[in-house]
Amino acid sequence: MTQRFSLGIDLGTSNSAVARTGTDSADTEILGITQVLGPNQIGERPTLPSALYLPHPDEFPAGAFPLPWPETAPGSAIVGQFARDHGALVPDRLVSSAKSWLSNPHIDPRQPVLPWLSESVEAKLSPFECSRRYLDHLRRSLSQTVSEAALAEGLVVLTVPASFDEVARTLTAEAAEAAGLGRVTLLEEPLAAFYAWADQAGRDWRGQIGPGDIVLVCDVGGGTADFSLIAVSETESGELDLDRVSVGEHILLGGDNMDLALAYALRAGLEAEGKQIGDVQFLSLVHSAARAKVALLEDESLAEVPITVPSRGSSLFGGSISTRLDRATLQAIVLDGFFARTGIDDQPKAARRAGLQEFGLAYAADPVISKHLARFLVRSLENVRASEALSARIGSERLTGRFLAPTAVLFNGGVFKAQPIRVRVLDLLREWSGGAAVRELAGAQPDLAVAKGAAVFGRIRLTGKGIRVKAGAARSYYIGLESSMPAVPGFTPPLKALCVVPQGMEEGSEIVIEGRDLALLTGQPAEFRFFASDIRSGDVPGTVLPDAERELQEVSLLEIVLPEVDGVPPGQPVPVQVNVVVTDVGTLEVWMKHTRSDRRWKVEFQVRTE
């Protein structure tokens, strides 16, 4: 029998990677990704920078980037390392963080808006199209080593942040299909990191965690911070049960913020010496600060790292501007700034709301990652307390404090390659827990674990052998429900919310909500409002909340005209039941079933625009 392959794709905010493993193999390998390294320079790298550069039609000669596959369109965008490096010098033509735009509720991800605020690009691209192009590039690179037949027969697992809402998850799956990858299976990035760790640890993983443990997967990459909690319990037969019991909010905060903060500090020092730094020089300073940060964090014997910035002079001998990043500055900004020693009750500050704002990505208003982690752990306790099943799994003795305290931490993301940052997070958790032991899980691979873990998960799916973390829907989902009550002058009744997807609803399952008298408007424009919550684990399908806007987060708004039922006048409501399906690949479908016929309507989550 031919061995089938599992491919894991980490479509990262800053960098992407691909891993492969076989059904008959215990080894997982990172595949090199062919990409443009410079004009007439093609090579392989273990990661593909998630950057896309849109060159001016006259910027490069024809054939300057001879990739080993046909060009999709003349003068098409450049993806990867050269796109990132060259685009830093021409930022108006550089697309970065396209993944984060997929989860922005204020724009339509299918509309061409990137590069954001650029006025020099001839034709912009949509966040969806950028994601499709990244995935298309990965597929074309894969075709150099993996045949189309092997790709079709195997399983492709594509990772998404645990904090992604249903709109962003669905768009990611659709982008993969449009890129020729077929029907991919979605997996949360923190869970992928856990699968990679367990696979690398082998049989020793049970020696590192056991019943009663709560594992915090702390994932901070270049552009985002993502947190998840996995509870460990024991079955009657002595097997370990692993349950993902909480996920965090989508936080646009990571290593890129740290590089920018260091560059601002260095620029302030240079300008105090009378040296002016232009915009292009500042971009160079950001890249240099990033490299110096890594050098200092990885080698504790270094006191400082020299930095050279090209001058603005046009002469070949125009000289350069020199400075240095010392350890004290790094400590003050990265450790004491982003990972400050805050208390568990120190929550992130709310964003300031000026009357007029620049429109763009919803970056975190508070740069202190310690505060965001504290908020996550406090909300996790609230979420577990909301469910009798989760409370029983965790144990009553752990539910009496102010937050859900982890006993072990799995670090993931490029930021945590630095030991001083890992030590700071562990120190914070111990301080918040009153000195209780919190250990680091050994053997983590912070930069490539997500791709490897996705491949491992695919192998488990194909063979049925290996550990599984029970996860399902990361949050509960709701549909707005109009109240049926007499009109009262000057009073607008609140919009109710009907729970249609409970937190933890597993892939491949289906629910029909019965016992509710629901009516659907057909034949004329109707509005569907979708809501979500990551702290209401106790709500079951059919639960009705009295005030959706006060208790939940709105994630989607859909205005459509549903085809009318024969014999029913347009605008007259028809009786329906809600039928929800979580597909085997991890996407959500909501159907309205007519109770008096076989007719049904699919109501899809779509982005909310304002």
Backbone torsions as a table, in degrees:
resi	resn	phi	psi	omega
1	MET	NA	132.9	-179.2
2	THR	-68.6	135.9	179.3
3	GLN	-68.8	134.9	175.8
4	ARG	-95.8	150.9	-177.3
5	PHE	-112.0	148.5	170.6
6	SER	-112.6	129.2	178.2
7	LEU	-112.0	128.5	177.1
8	GLY	-108.5	126.3	-179.0
9	ILE	-117.3	120.6	172.9
10	ASP	-98.8	102.1	177.0
11	LEU	-89.1	88.1	-171.9
12	GLY	-85.6	161.0	176.0
13	THR	-65.1	-39.7	-178.5
14	SER	-105.6	-39.6	-178.4
15	ASN	-141.7	148.3	177.5
16	SER	-118.9	156.0	-178.9
17	ALA	-150.1	159.4	-179.9
18	VAL	-131.9	134.9	177.4
19	ALA	-126.3	155.6	-179.4
20	ARG	-136.8	141.9	171.7
21	THR	-146.2	156.0	-179.2
22	GLY	-108.0	161.1	-179.9
23	THR	-67.1	-24.1	-179.7
24	ASP	-103.5	14.8	-175.5
25	SER	-129.6	145.7	175.7
26	ALA	-97.7	-1.0	-177.7
27	ASP	-94.5	143.0	176.0
28	THR	-124.0	127.3	-176.4
29	GLU	-118.4	144.2	172.5
30	ILE	-86.0	128.2	-178.8
31	LEU	-90.5	135.1	175.2
32	GLY	-65.2	143.3	-178.2
33	ILE	-111.8	117.8	178.2
34	THR	-68.9	133.5	-177.5
35	GLN	-160.2	167.6	178.7
36	VAL	-79.2	124.7	177.2
37	LEU	-102.9	-17.0	179.7
38	GLY	175.0	171.5	176.6
39	PRO	-54.6	126.2	-178.7
40	ASN	59.0	26.1	179.2
41	GLN	-132.9	111.5	179.9
42	ILE	-118.6	140.5	179.3
43	GLY	-158.4	178.4	178.5
44	GLU	-109.8	142.6	174.7
45	ARG	-137.5	153.2	-179.7
46	PRO	-68.1	-20.7	177.6
47	THR	-128.5	156.1	175.7
48	LEU	-114.1	110.0	175.6
49	PRO	-53.3	130.9	-179.3
50	SER	-80.4	66.0	-178.2
51	ALA	-132.1	145.5	-176.9
52	LEU	-135.9	124.3	-178.1
53	TYR	-111.4	130.6	-179.8
54	LEU	-103.5	96.3	-174.9
55	PRO	-70.6	151.0	171.7
56	HIS	-65.8	144.7	-178.3
57	PRO	-53.0	-29.6	-178.0
58	ASP	-102.9	8.8	-172.6
59	GLU	-74.2	-39.3	-178.2
60	PHE	-129.1	146.9	177.6
61	PRO	-70.0	158.9	178.2
62	ALA	-59.4	139.5	178.4
63	GLY	77.0	15.2	-178.2
64	ALA	-72.4	-17.1	-177.2
65	PHE	-128.6	79.1	-172.7
66	PRO	-79.2	72.2	175.7
67	LEU	-67.0	151.3	-175.5
68	PRO	-79.1	30.9	173.3
69	TRP	-147.2	158.1	-176.0
70	PRO	-60.8	142.3	177.0
71	GLU	-69.3	134.7	-176.7
72	THR	-69.3	-31.3	178.7
73	ALA	-160.2	146.0	179.3
74	PRO	-56.8	132.3	178.6
75	GLY	66.6	26.0	-176.2
76	SER	-70.1	168.7	-175.6
77	ALA	-64.6	151.3	176.7
78	ILE	-99.3	135.3	-177.7
79	VAL	-119.0	140.1	170.9
80	GLY	112.9	-147.9	-169.9
81	GLN	-64.5	-47.0	-179.7
82	PHE	-66.0	-36.4	177.4
83	ALA	-58.4	-43.9	-179.6
84	ARG	-68.1	-47.5	-174.6
85	ASP	-70.2	-46.3	-179.9
86	HIS	-71.8	-36.6	-179.7
87	GLY	-64.4	-25.5	176.8
88	ALA	-63.5	-25.6	178.6
89	LEU	-87.1	-19.7	179.6
90	VAL	-131.7	68.2	-170.4
91	PRO	-62.6	-21.2	178.5
92	ASP	-64.7	-17.7	-177.4
93	ARG	-113.4	10.8	-177.9
94	LEU	-105.7	130.5	173.0
95	VAL	-105.0	125.0	173.7
96	SER	-137.4	162.2	179.8
97	SER	58.0	30.4	178.6
98	ALA	-59.3	-33.9	180.0
99	LYS	-59.4	-38.9	-179.1
100	SER	-67.4	-29.7	178.8
101	TRP	-69.1	-23.7	178.4
102	LEU	-62.5	-29.3	-176.9
103	SER	-102.1	12.2	177.6
104	ASN	-82.2	117.0	-174.6
105	PRO	-76.1	-3.4	-172.6
106	HIS	-103.4	-1.0	177.0
107	ILE	-131.6	160.3	174.4
108	ASP	-88.4	113.0	-175.8
109	PRO	-63.6	-8.6	178.4
110	ARG	-95.6	-1.0	179.4
111	GLN	-93.4	141.0	-178.2
112	PRO	-73.5	101.8	-177.0
113	VAL	-127.4	-3.2	-175.7
114	LEU	-113.0	141.2	3.9
115	PRO	-66.8	136.9	-175.7
116	TRP	-63.5	131.6	177.2
117	LEU	66.3	6.8	178.6
118	SER	-73.3	140.0	177.9
119	GLU	-115.7	2.5	-175.3
120	SER	-106.7	-9.6	-177.5
121	VAL	-83.3	134.1	-177.7
122	GLU	-68.0	-39.8	179.7
123	ALA	-144.8	117.0	-179.1
124	LYS	-79.0	170.0	179.3
125	LEU	-122.2	154.7	176.9
126	SER	-84.8	156.6	173.9
127	PRO	-55.6	-38.3	177.8
128	PHE	-62.9	-44.8	-179.1
129	GLU	-66.4	-38.2	177.3
130	CYS	-61.7	-44.9	178.1
131	SER	-62.4	-41.0	177.9
132	ARG	-61.2	-40.1	-178.7
133	ARG	-69.4	-38.4	174.8
134	TYR	-59.2	-47.3	-178.1
135	LEU	-68.5	-35.3	176.2
136	ASP	-63.7	-41.5	177.7
137	HIS	-62.3	-43.4	178.7
138	LEU	-62.9	-41.1	179.6
139	ARG	-64.1	-42.2	-179.1
140	ARG	-66.8	-36.8	176.2
141	SER	-67.1	-39.9	177.5
142	LEU	-59.7	-36.2	-176.0
143	SER	-63.1	-14.4	177.4
144	GLN	-73.8	-23.8	-177.5
145	THR	-125.2	-18.5	-178.4
146	VAL	-120.6	123.6	-178.8
147	SER	-69.9	158.1	177.8
148	GLU	-60.3	-36.7	-179.7
149	ALA	-65.4	-43.4	179.3
150	ALA	-65.2	-36.6	178.5
151	LEU	-65.7	-40.8	-178.2
152	ALA	-70.6	-35.1	-177.4
153	GLU	-82.0	-21.8	-177.5
154	GLY	-87.0	-160.7	-179.5
155	LEU	-128.6	129.2	177.8
156	VAL	-106.0	121.6	179.1
157	VAL	-110.4	122.0	-177.9
158	LEU	-112.9	129.4	-175.6
159	THR	-91.8	150.1	176.3
160	VAL	-137.3	154.2	175.3
161	PRO	-59.3	143.2	175.7
162	ALA	-60.2	-26.5	-177.1
163	SER	-83.7	-4.2	178.2
164	PHE	-62.4	138.3	173.5
165	ASP	-82.8	177.7	-174.0
166	GLU	-65.8	-31.5	178.4
167	VAL	-62.0	-49.9	-177.6
168	ALA	-66.7	-36.7	177.4
169	ARG	-62.3	-46.6	-178.7
170	THR	-64.9	-41.6	179.2
171	LEU	-62.9	-38.2	178.8
172	THR	-63.9	-44.0	178.8
173	ALA	-63.8	-40.1	179.5
174	GLU	-67.6	-36.9	178.2
175	ALA	-64.1	-38.7	178.2
176	ALA	-65.0	-41.7	179.1
177	GLU	-66.5	-40.8	178.4
178	ALA	-65.9	-24.9	178.9
179	ALA	-83.9	-0.7	177.6
180	GLY	92.7	11.5	-179.6
181	LEU	-88.2	-2.9	-179.9
182	GLY	77.5	-157.3	-176.9
183	ARG	-88.4	98.9	-175.7
184	VAL	-84.1	160.0	172.8
185	THR	-99.4	132.5	-179.1
186	LEU	-92.4	142.9	178.5
187	LEU	-142.8	136.1	179.3
188	GLU	-66.8	139.3	-175.9
189	GLU	-59.9	-45.4	178.3
190	PRO	-61.1	-35.4	177.3
191	LEU	-67.6	-38.3	177.1
192	ALA	-60.7	-41.9	177.9
193	ALA	-61.2	-38.4	179.5
194	PHE	-67.0	-43.4	177.9
195	TYR	-61.2	-39.4	178.7
196	ALA	-64.2	-42.8	179.5
197	TRP	-62.8	-46.9	-178.2
198	ALA	-64.1	-38.4	179.6
199	ASP	-67.0	-41.0	-179.8
200	GLN	-69.0	-36.2	-178.7
201	ALA	-73.1	-22.0	-179.1
202	GLY	64.6	-139.5	-179.2
203	ARG	-68.1	-16.2	-177.6
204	ASP	-71.9	-12.9	-176.4
205	TRP	-61.8	-31.1	177.7
206	ARG	-74.6	-14.0	175.0
207	GLY	-84.1	-14.3	-179.1
208	GLN	-98.3	-26.6	177.5
209	ILE	-134.3	155.0	-178.6
210	GLY	-155.0	-178.4	-178.7
211	PRO	-53.5	135.4	-179.9
212	GLY	94.4	-12.1	178.9
213	ASP	-74.5	147.2	170.6
214	ILE	-123.5	114.3	-175.4
215	VAL	-97.5	123.4	173.4
216	LEU	-92.1	119.4	171.0
217	VAL	-93.9	110.0	-174.2
218	CYS	-106.6	107.4	-170.6
219	ASP	-119.2	107.3	176.8
220	VAL	-124.6	112.0	-179.9
221	GLY	-104.0	-151.3	-178.8
222	GLY	-69.9	-38.5	-173.8
223	GLY	-122.3	-11.6	-174.6
224	THR	-138.0	157.4	172.1
225	ALA	-120.1	129.3	-173.5
226	ASP	-136.2	127.3	-177.8
227	PHE	-123.0	142.5	173.5
228	SER	-143.5	153.6	175.2
229	LEU	-120.3	133.8	177.8
230	ILE	-119.7	122.8	179.7
231	ALA	-94.8	140.4	-179.1
232	VAL	-113.0	125.3	176.6
233	SER	-135.8	175.2	-176.1
234	GLU	-122.1	135.6	177.7
235	THR	-82.7	172.3	179.9
236	GLU	-63.7	-26.9	-179.8
237	SER	-85.8	0.8	177.9
238	GLY	91.4	2.1	177.3
239	GLU	-81.2	154.1	178.0
240	LEU	-88.1	134.9	173.6
241	ASP	-102.5	133.3	178.5
242	LEU	-118.9	123.4	-178.6
243	ASP	-128.4	125.7	171.1
244	ARG	-78.9	114.6	-170.6
245	VAL	-106.0	-10.0	-178.5
246	SER	-161.8	143.6	173.5
247	VAL	-129.2	156.2	-177.0
248	GLY	-92.8	-179.2	177.4
249	GLU	-81.8	164.1	179.7
250	HIS	-80.3	111.1	-173.9
251	ILE	-116.8	115.4	178.4
252	LEU	-85.9	83.8	-175.5
253	LEU	-160.4	126.0	-178.8
254	GLY	-170.5	-153.5	-175.6
255	GLY	-61.7	-32.2	178.8
256	ASP	-61.5	-37.2	177.6
257	ASN	-63.0	-38.7	-179.8
258	MET	-66.4	-42.9	178.4
259	ASP	-60.8	-41.0	-179.6
260	LEU	-66.3	-41.5	179.6
261	ALA	-63.6	-41.0	177.3
262	LEU	-64.0	-41.3	-179.9
263	ALA	-64.0	-39.3	177.8
264	TYR	-62.7	-41.7	179.8
265	ALA	-65.0	-41.8	178.7
266	LEU	-66.3	-39.0	178.9
267	ARG	-64.7	-40.0	178.9
268	ALA	-60.9	-39.2	178.1
269	GLY	-66.7	-41.0	178.6
270	LEU	-66.0	-42.1	-178.8
271	GLU	-68.9	-28.7	175.6
272	ALA	-66.5	-23.4	176.8
273	GLU	-90.3	4.5	178.8
274	GLY	86.7	13.2	179.5
275	LYS	-102.2	118.9	-177.9
276	GLN	-88.0	139.2	-178.7
277	ILE	-116.0	118.2	178.2
278	GLY	-80.6	177.3	-175.9
279	ASP	-63.0	-45.0	-179.2
280	VAL	-66.1	-40.4	177.6
281	GLN	-63.5	-36.4	-180.0
282	PHE	-64.2	-39.5	177.2
283	LEU	-61.1	-41.1	175.7
284	SER	-63.1	-37.6	179.0
285	LEU	-64.5	-38.3	178.2
286	VAL	-61.1	-46.7	-179.8
287	HIS	-64.6	-40.2	179.5
288	SER	-67.3	-39.2	178.3
289	ALA	-63.5	-37.1	179.1
290	ALA	-63.7	-44.7	179.5
291	ARG	-66.0	-39.9	179.8
292	ALA	-66.7	-36.9	177.6
293	LYS	-59.5	-47.7	-179.5
294	VAL	-62.1	-43.3	-178.9
295	ALA	-61.2	-43.6	-178.4
296	LEU	-69.4	-38.1	-178.3
297	LEU	-72.7	-30.6	-177.8
298	GLU	-87.7	-19.4	-179.1
299	ASP	-129.6	98.7	-175.0
300	GLU	-71.9	-9.4	178.5
301	SER	-79.0	-15.6	-179.8
302	LEU	-79.1	132.8	175.9
303	ALA	-90.7	-30.2	-179.7
304	GLU	-159.6	164.5	177.4
305	VAL	-129.5	125.6	179.0
306	PRO	-70.5	147.4	-179.8
307	ILE	-131.9	133.1	178.8
308	THR	-121.4	130.1	179.5
309	VAL	-116.2	127.9	178.0
310	PRO	-57.9	141.3	179.8
311	SER	-77.1	169.8	179.6
312	ARG	-86.9	-1.6	-178.9
313	GLY	-67.1	145.4	-179.3
314	SER	-84.2	-14.8	-178.2
315	SER	-70.7	145.9	176.3
316	LEU	-57.8	-30.5	-179.4
317	PHE	-104.4	31.7	-176.9
318	GLY	-65.2	-12.4	178.6
319	GLY	83.7	-167.6	-178.5
320	SER	-152.3	169.7	179.2
321	ILE	-110.0	129.0	-176.4
322	SER	-114.0	144.6	173.5
323	THR	-151.8	-166.0	179.1
324	ARG	-154.1	152.5	172.6
325	LEU	-107.7	117.3	-179.2
326	ASP	-101.5	166.4	-174.9
327	ARG	-65.4	-33.6	179.9
328	ALA	-64.1	-42.0	178.5
329	THR	-65.4	-42.9	177.9
330	LEU	-59.9	-44.8	-179.9
331	GLN	-60.9	-45.6	-176.1
332	ALA	-65.4	-38.3	-173.7
333	ILE	-88.2	-50.8	-173.9
334	VAL	-80.1	-55.3	-176.6
335	LEU	-75.6	-52.8	-176.0
336	ASP	-82.4	-10.6	177.5
337	GLY	-96.6	-66.1	-176.8
338	PHE	-76.5	-31.2	179.8
339	PHE	-119.0	50.8	-177.4
340	ALA	-64.1	154.4	178.0
341	ARG	-79.8	81.1	180.0
342	THR	-98.1	169.9	177.3
343	GLY	-93.3	166.2	-179.4
344	ILE	-65.6	-23.9	179.6
345	ASP	-90.1	-2.4	176.3
346	ASP	-81.4	105.1	-177.7
347	GLN	-97.7	156.9	179.9
348	PRO	-59.8	141.8	177.6
349	LYS	-71.6	147.2	178.9
350	ALA	-74.3	153.5	179.0
351	ALA	-66.4	140.2	174.5
352	ARG	-73.4	136.7	-175.1
353	ARG	-111.2	86.5	175.0
354	ALA	-71.4	154.6	-179.9
355	GLY	-61.4	-33.7	179.8
356	LEU	-125.5	126.4	-176.0
357	GLN	-130.4	154.6	168.1
358	GLU	-72.5	135.8	-179.3
359	PHE	-88.7	134.1	-179.8
360	GLY	178.9	-155.3	179.6
361	LEU	-66.9	148.6	-178.4
362	ALA	-85.4	71.1	179.8
363	TYR	-64.8	150.2	178.1
364	ALA	-60.3	132.7	-179.1
365	ALA	-74.8	-30.0	-179.1
366	ASP	-107.5	121.4	-177.0
367	PRO	-81.1	-2.8	-175.3
368	VAL	-83.0	104.0	-178.2
369	ILE	-63.1	-31.4	178.1
370	SER	-55.3	-41.1	-178.8
371	LYS	-69.1	-39.1	178.6
372	HIS	-65.8	-37.4	177.0
373	LEU	-65.9	-41.4	177.8
374	ALA	-61.4	-44.1	178.8
375	ARG	-60.3	-42.5	179.6
376	PHE	-60.9	-45.5	-177.4
377	LEU	-68.7	-35.1	176.4
378	VAL	-66.5	-45.6	179.6
379	ARG	-68.3	-31.0	178.0
380	SER	-62.9	-39.8	177.2
381	LEU	-62.8	-42.5	178.5
382	GLU	-61.5	-39.9	-179.1
383	ASN	-67.1	-43.1	-179.5
384	VAL	-67.1	-40.9	179.0
385	ARG	-62.0	-24.9	-177.3
386	ALA	-74.1	-12.6	-177.0
387	SER	-123.0	126.3	177.8
388	GLU	-64.4	-37.5	-178.6
389	ALA	-65.9	-45.0	178.8
390	LEU	-66.9	-39.7	179.6
391	SER	-60.7	-42.1	179.4
392	ALA	-66.4	-35.6	-179.0
393	ARG	-69.8	-38.1	-178.3
394	ILE	-77.2	-38.8	-177.6
395	GLY	101.9	134.1	-174.0
396	SER	-61.7	-29.2	-177.3
397	GLU	-66.5	-20.9	-179.5
398	ARG	-93.5	-1.4	-174.3
399	LEU	-106.7	15.0	-174.5
400	THR	-99.5	-11.5	-176.5
401	GLY	-88.8	-160.1	-179.3
402	ARG	-94.2	-12.1	-179.4
403	PHE	-153.7	165.4	178.3
404	LEU	-88.1	107.1	-171.2
405	ALA	-85.8	121.8	175.8
406	PRO	-74.0	153.1	176.1
407	THR	-104.1	-16.5	-179.9
408	ALA	-146.8	153.9	-178.1
409	VAL	-129.1	132.2	170.3
410	LEU	-109.7	115.9	-179.0
411	PHE	-89.1	141.3	177.7
412	ASN	-146.1	154.3	-178.6
413	GLY	100.8	149.3	-175.3
414	GLY	-58.0	-29.8	-179.3
415	VAL	-59.1	-36.5	-174.0
416	PHE	-86.9	10.6	168.6
417	LYS	-68.1	-20.7	-179.6
418	ALA	-85.8	118.0	-179.0
419	GLN	-60.1	-41.2	-179.4
420	PRO	-57.7	-33.0	179.6
421	ILE	-73.1	-40.5	177.7
422	ARG	-61.8	-43.1	179.8
423	VAL	-61.9	-40.5	179.8
424	ARG	-62.6	-43.2	179.7
425	VAL	-64.0	-43.2	177.8
426	LEU	-62.1	-40.2	177.8
427	ASP	-62.7	-42.0	178.9
428	LEU	-60.9	-46.8	-178.0
429	LEU	-63.2	-38.2	178.2
430	ARG	-67.7	-40.6	178.4
431	GLU	-63.4	-43.9	179.7
432	TRP	-64.6	-29.4	-177.4
433	SER	-92.5	10.7	179.0
434	GLY	70.3	29.0	178.0
435	GLY	93.7	1.1	179.6
436	ALA	-63.5	148.9	-176.7
437	ALA	-67.0	132.0	172.6
438	VAL	-133.9	119.0	-173.5
439	ARG	-109.5	155.2	175.6
440	GLU	-92.2	131.0	176.6
441	LEU	-72.5	125.2	-174.3
442	ALA	-79.3	150.3	173.7
443	GLY	91.6	11.2	179.4
444	ALA	-69.7	150.9	176.8
445	GLN	-123.2	85.6	-166.7
446	PRO	-59.6	-27.5	-172.4
447	ASP	-94.3	-27.0	-176.3
448	LEU	-122.5	7.3	-173.8
449	ALA	-65.7	-35.0	-174.5
450	VAL	-64.5	-46.6	178.3
451	ALA	-63.0	-44.5	-180.0
452	LYS	-63.3	-43.9	-179.5
453	GLY	-64.2	-34.8	177.3
454	ALA	-63.9	-41.6	178.0
455	ALA	-65.1	-41.2	178.8
456	VAL	-62.5	-43.5	178.2
457	PHE	-59.6	-41.4	178.1
458	GLY	-63.5	-38.6	177.5
459	ARG	-63.7	-40.0	178.1
460	ILE	-63.7	-40.6	178.2
461	ARG	-63.8	-40.2	-177.0
462	LEU	-72.3	-37.1	-174.6
463	THR	-99.4	-21.3	-175.2
464	GLY	74.5	12.1	-177.8
465	LYS	-117.2	132.2	178.3
466	GLY	126.3	173.0	-178.1
467	ILE	-74.1	153.9	174.7
468	ARG	-133.9	136.7	173.7
469	VAL	-98.6	119.2	177.8
470	LYS	-69.3	126.1	-176.3
471	ALA	-134.2	-79.0	-176.9
472	GLY	74.7	-158.7	-176.9
473	ALA	-59.8	130.3	-176.0
474	ALA	-72.3	-21.4	-178.8
475	ARG	-147.7	170.3	175.6
476	SER	-88.3	144.3	179.5
477	TYR	-120.4	150.8	-173.4
478	TYR	-140.1	154.8	171.8
479	ILE	-115.9	135.5	177.5
480	GLY	-61.0	138.9	-174.9
481	LEU	-128.0	117.3	-178.4
482	GLU	-71.6	132.9	-179.3
483	SER	-71.0	145.0	173.8
484	SER	-103.8	100.1	-177.8
485	MET	-155.9	156.2	-179.7
486	PRO	-62.3	148.1	177.7
487	ALA	-70.6	138.4	179.0
488	VAL	-125.7	126.1	-178.9
489	PRO	-56.4	132.0	176.4
490	GLY	76.5	6.6	-178.4
491	PHE	-129.3	126.0	175.1
492	THR	-106.7	116.5	-177.2
493	PRO	-63.2	144.5	179.5
494	PRO	-66.4	153.5	176.8
495	LEU	-79.5	124.6	176.0
496	LYS	-78.6	170.5	178.6
497	ALA	-133.8	129.9	178.1
498	LEU	-102.9	120.7	177.9
499	CYS	-70.9	122.2	179.9
500	VAL	-113.4	-22.9	178.2
501	VAL	-132.9	115.6	177.5
502	PRO	-79.6	149.8	174.9
503	GLN	-58.9	132.6	179.6
504	GLY	92.5	-1.3	177.4
505	MET	-59.1	123.5	-169.1
506	GLU	-84.0	156.8	177.5
507	GLU	-60.1	143.8	178.7
508	GLY	81.2	9.4	-179.3
509	SER	-108.4	162.1	-175.0
510	GLU	-141.6	144.2	-178.9
511	ILE	-133.4	137.6	169.2
512	VAL	-117.6	121.2	-178.1
513	ILE	-85.3	112.5	-178.6
514	GLU	-111.3	167.3	176.6
515	GLY	80.4	10.3	177.2
516	ARG	-120.2	132.1	176.6
517	ASP	-85.2	99.1	-176.9
518	LEU	-117.7	145.9	-179.6
519	ALA	-129.5	140.9	-177.2
520	LEU	-114.3	134.8	179.4
521	LEU	-88.5	123.2	179.8
522	THR	-125.3	159.5	174.0
523	GLY	82.8	-3.3	176.1
524	GLN	-152.6	163.1	-174.9
525	PRO	-55.0	133.1	179.2
526	ALA	-133.5	151.4	-177.1
527	GLU	-115.6	127.4	175.4
528	PHE	-114.4	126.0	177.5
529	ARG	-113.3	128.8	-177.9
530	PHE	-109.1	141.1	-178.1
531	PHE	-130.9	165.5	179.6
532	ALA	-148.3	161.5	175.4
533	SER	-150.5	138.5	175.2
534	ASP	-107.6	14.2	178.6
535	ILE	-130.0	13.4	-179.1
536	ARG	-118.6	59.7	-176.8
537	SER	-66.9	-17.3	-177.5
538	GLY	-84.1	-11.5	-179.4
539	ASP	-70.4	137.2	179.6
540	VAL	-113.9	161.1	178.9
541	PRO	-55.9	130.0	-177.3
542	GLY	101.2	-14.0	175.5
543	THR	-61.5	133.5	178.7
544	VAL	-114.4	124.4	176.0
545	LEU	-97.5	140.6	-173.2
546	PRO	-72.1	-24.6	-175.5
547	ASP	-143.7	97.2	-175.5
548	ALA	-64.7	-42.9	-173.9
549	GLU	-68.9	-27.8	-179.3
550	ARG	-84.2	-34.0	-171.0
551	GLU	-101.7	-14.4	-170.9
552	LEU	-131.3	170.9	176.0
553	GLN	-104.9	127.2	178.9
554	GLU	-79.4	131.9	-176.6
555	VAL	-118.2	-15.9	-175.3
556	SER	-162.1	148.3	175.7
557	LEU	-133.9	129.3	-178.5
558	LEU	-127.8	124.7	175.8
559	GLU	-116.6	112.5	-176.8
560	ILE	-142.6	168.2	171.6
561	VAL	-112.7	113.1	179.0
562	LEU	-84.2	137.7	179.6
563	PRO	-55.7	138.6	-176.6
564	GLU	-78.2	162.8	177.6
565	VAL	-88.8	137.7	178.6
566	ASP	-56.0	130.8	177.3
567	GLY	87.0	-3.1	178.6
568	VAL	-110.9	122.7	-178.8
569	PRO	-59.3	144.6	177.3
570	PRO	-56.4	136.4	178.4
571	GLY	90.8	-9.5	177.8
572	GLN	-89.0	125.3	-177.8
573	PRO	-63.0	147.3	176.1
574	VAL	-119.6	144.6	-178.2
575	PRO	-71.0	135.9	-178.0
576	VAL	-141.3	163.1	167.3
577	GLN	-117.5	148.6	177.9
578	VAL	-90.9	127.8	180.0
579	ASN	-120.2	117.9	-176.2
580	VAL	-115.0	136.4	178.9
581	VAL	-127.5	127.1	166.6
582	VAL	-100.1	111.2	-173.1
583	THR	-67.1	167.1	-178.8
584	ASP	-70.4	-11.5	177.1
585	VAL	-100.3	0.3	172.0
586	GLY	98.2	13.5	175.8
587	THR	-102.4	162.2	-173.0
588	LEU	-110.5	134.9	175.4
589	GLU	-125.4	134.3	177.8
590	VAL	-119.4	123.5	-179.4
591	TRP	-119.5	148.0	171.7
592	MET	-109.8	118.0	-176.9
593	LYS	-102.8	123.0	176.1
594	HIS	-66.3	128.5	-175.0
595	THR	-75.8	-11.7	-175.1
596	ARG	-115.7	10.0	176.6
597	SER	-159.4	-175.5	177.8
598	ASP	-89.9	4.6	-176.7
599	ARG	-69.7	140.9	173.8
600	ARG	-150.3	156.1	-177.1
601	TRP	-126.8	136.9	176.1
602	LYS	-91.5	125.5	179.3
603	VAL	-111.2	108.3	-171.8
604	GLU	-96.5	142.5	171.0
605	PHE	-64.0	131.4	174.9
606	GLN	-136.3	163.9	-176.3
607	VAL	-68.0	144.2	176.6
608	ARG	-91.2	125.3	179.7
609	THR	-111.0	144.2	179.7
610	GLU	-132.2	NA	NA
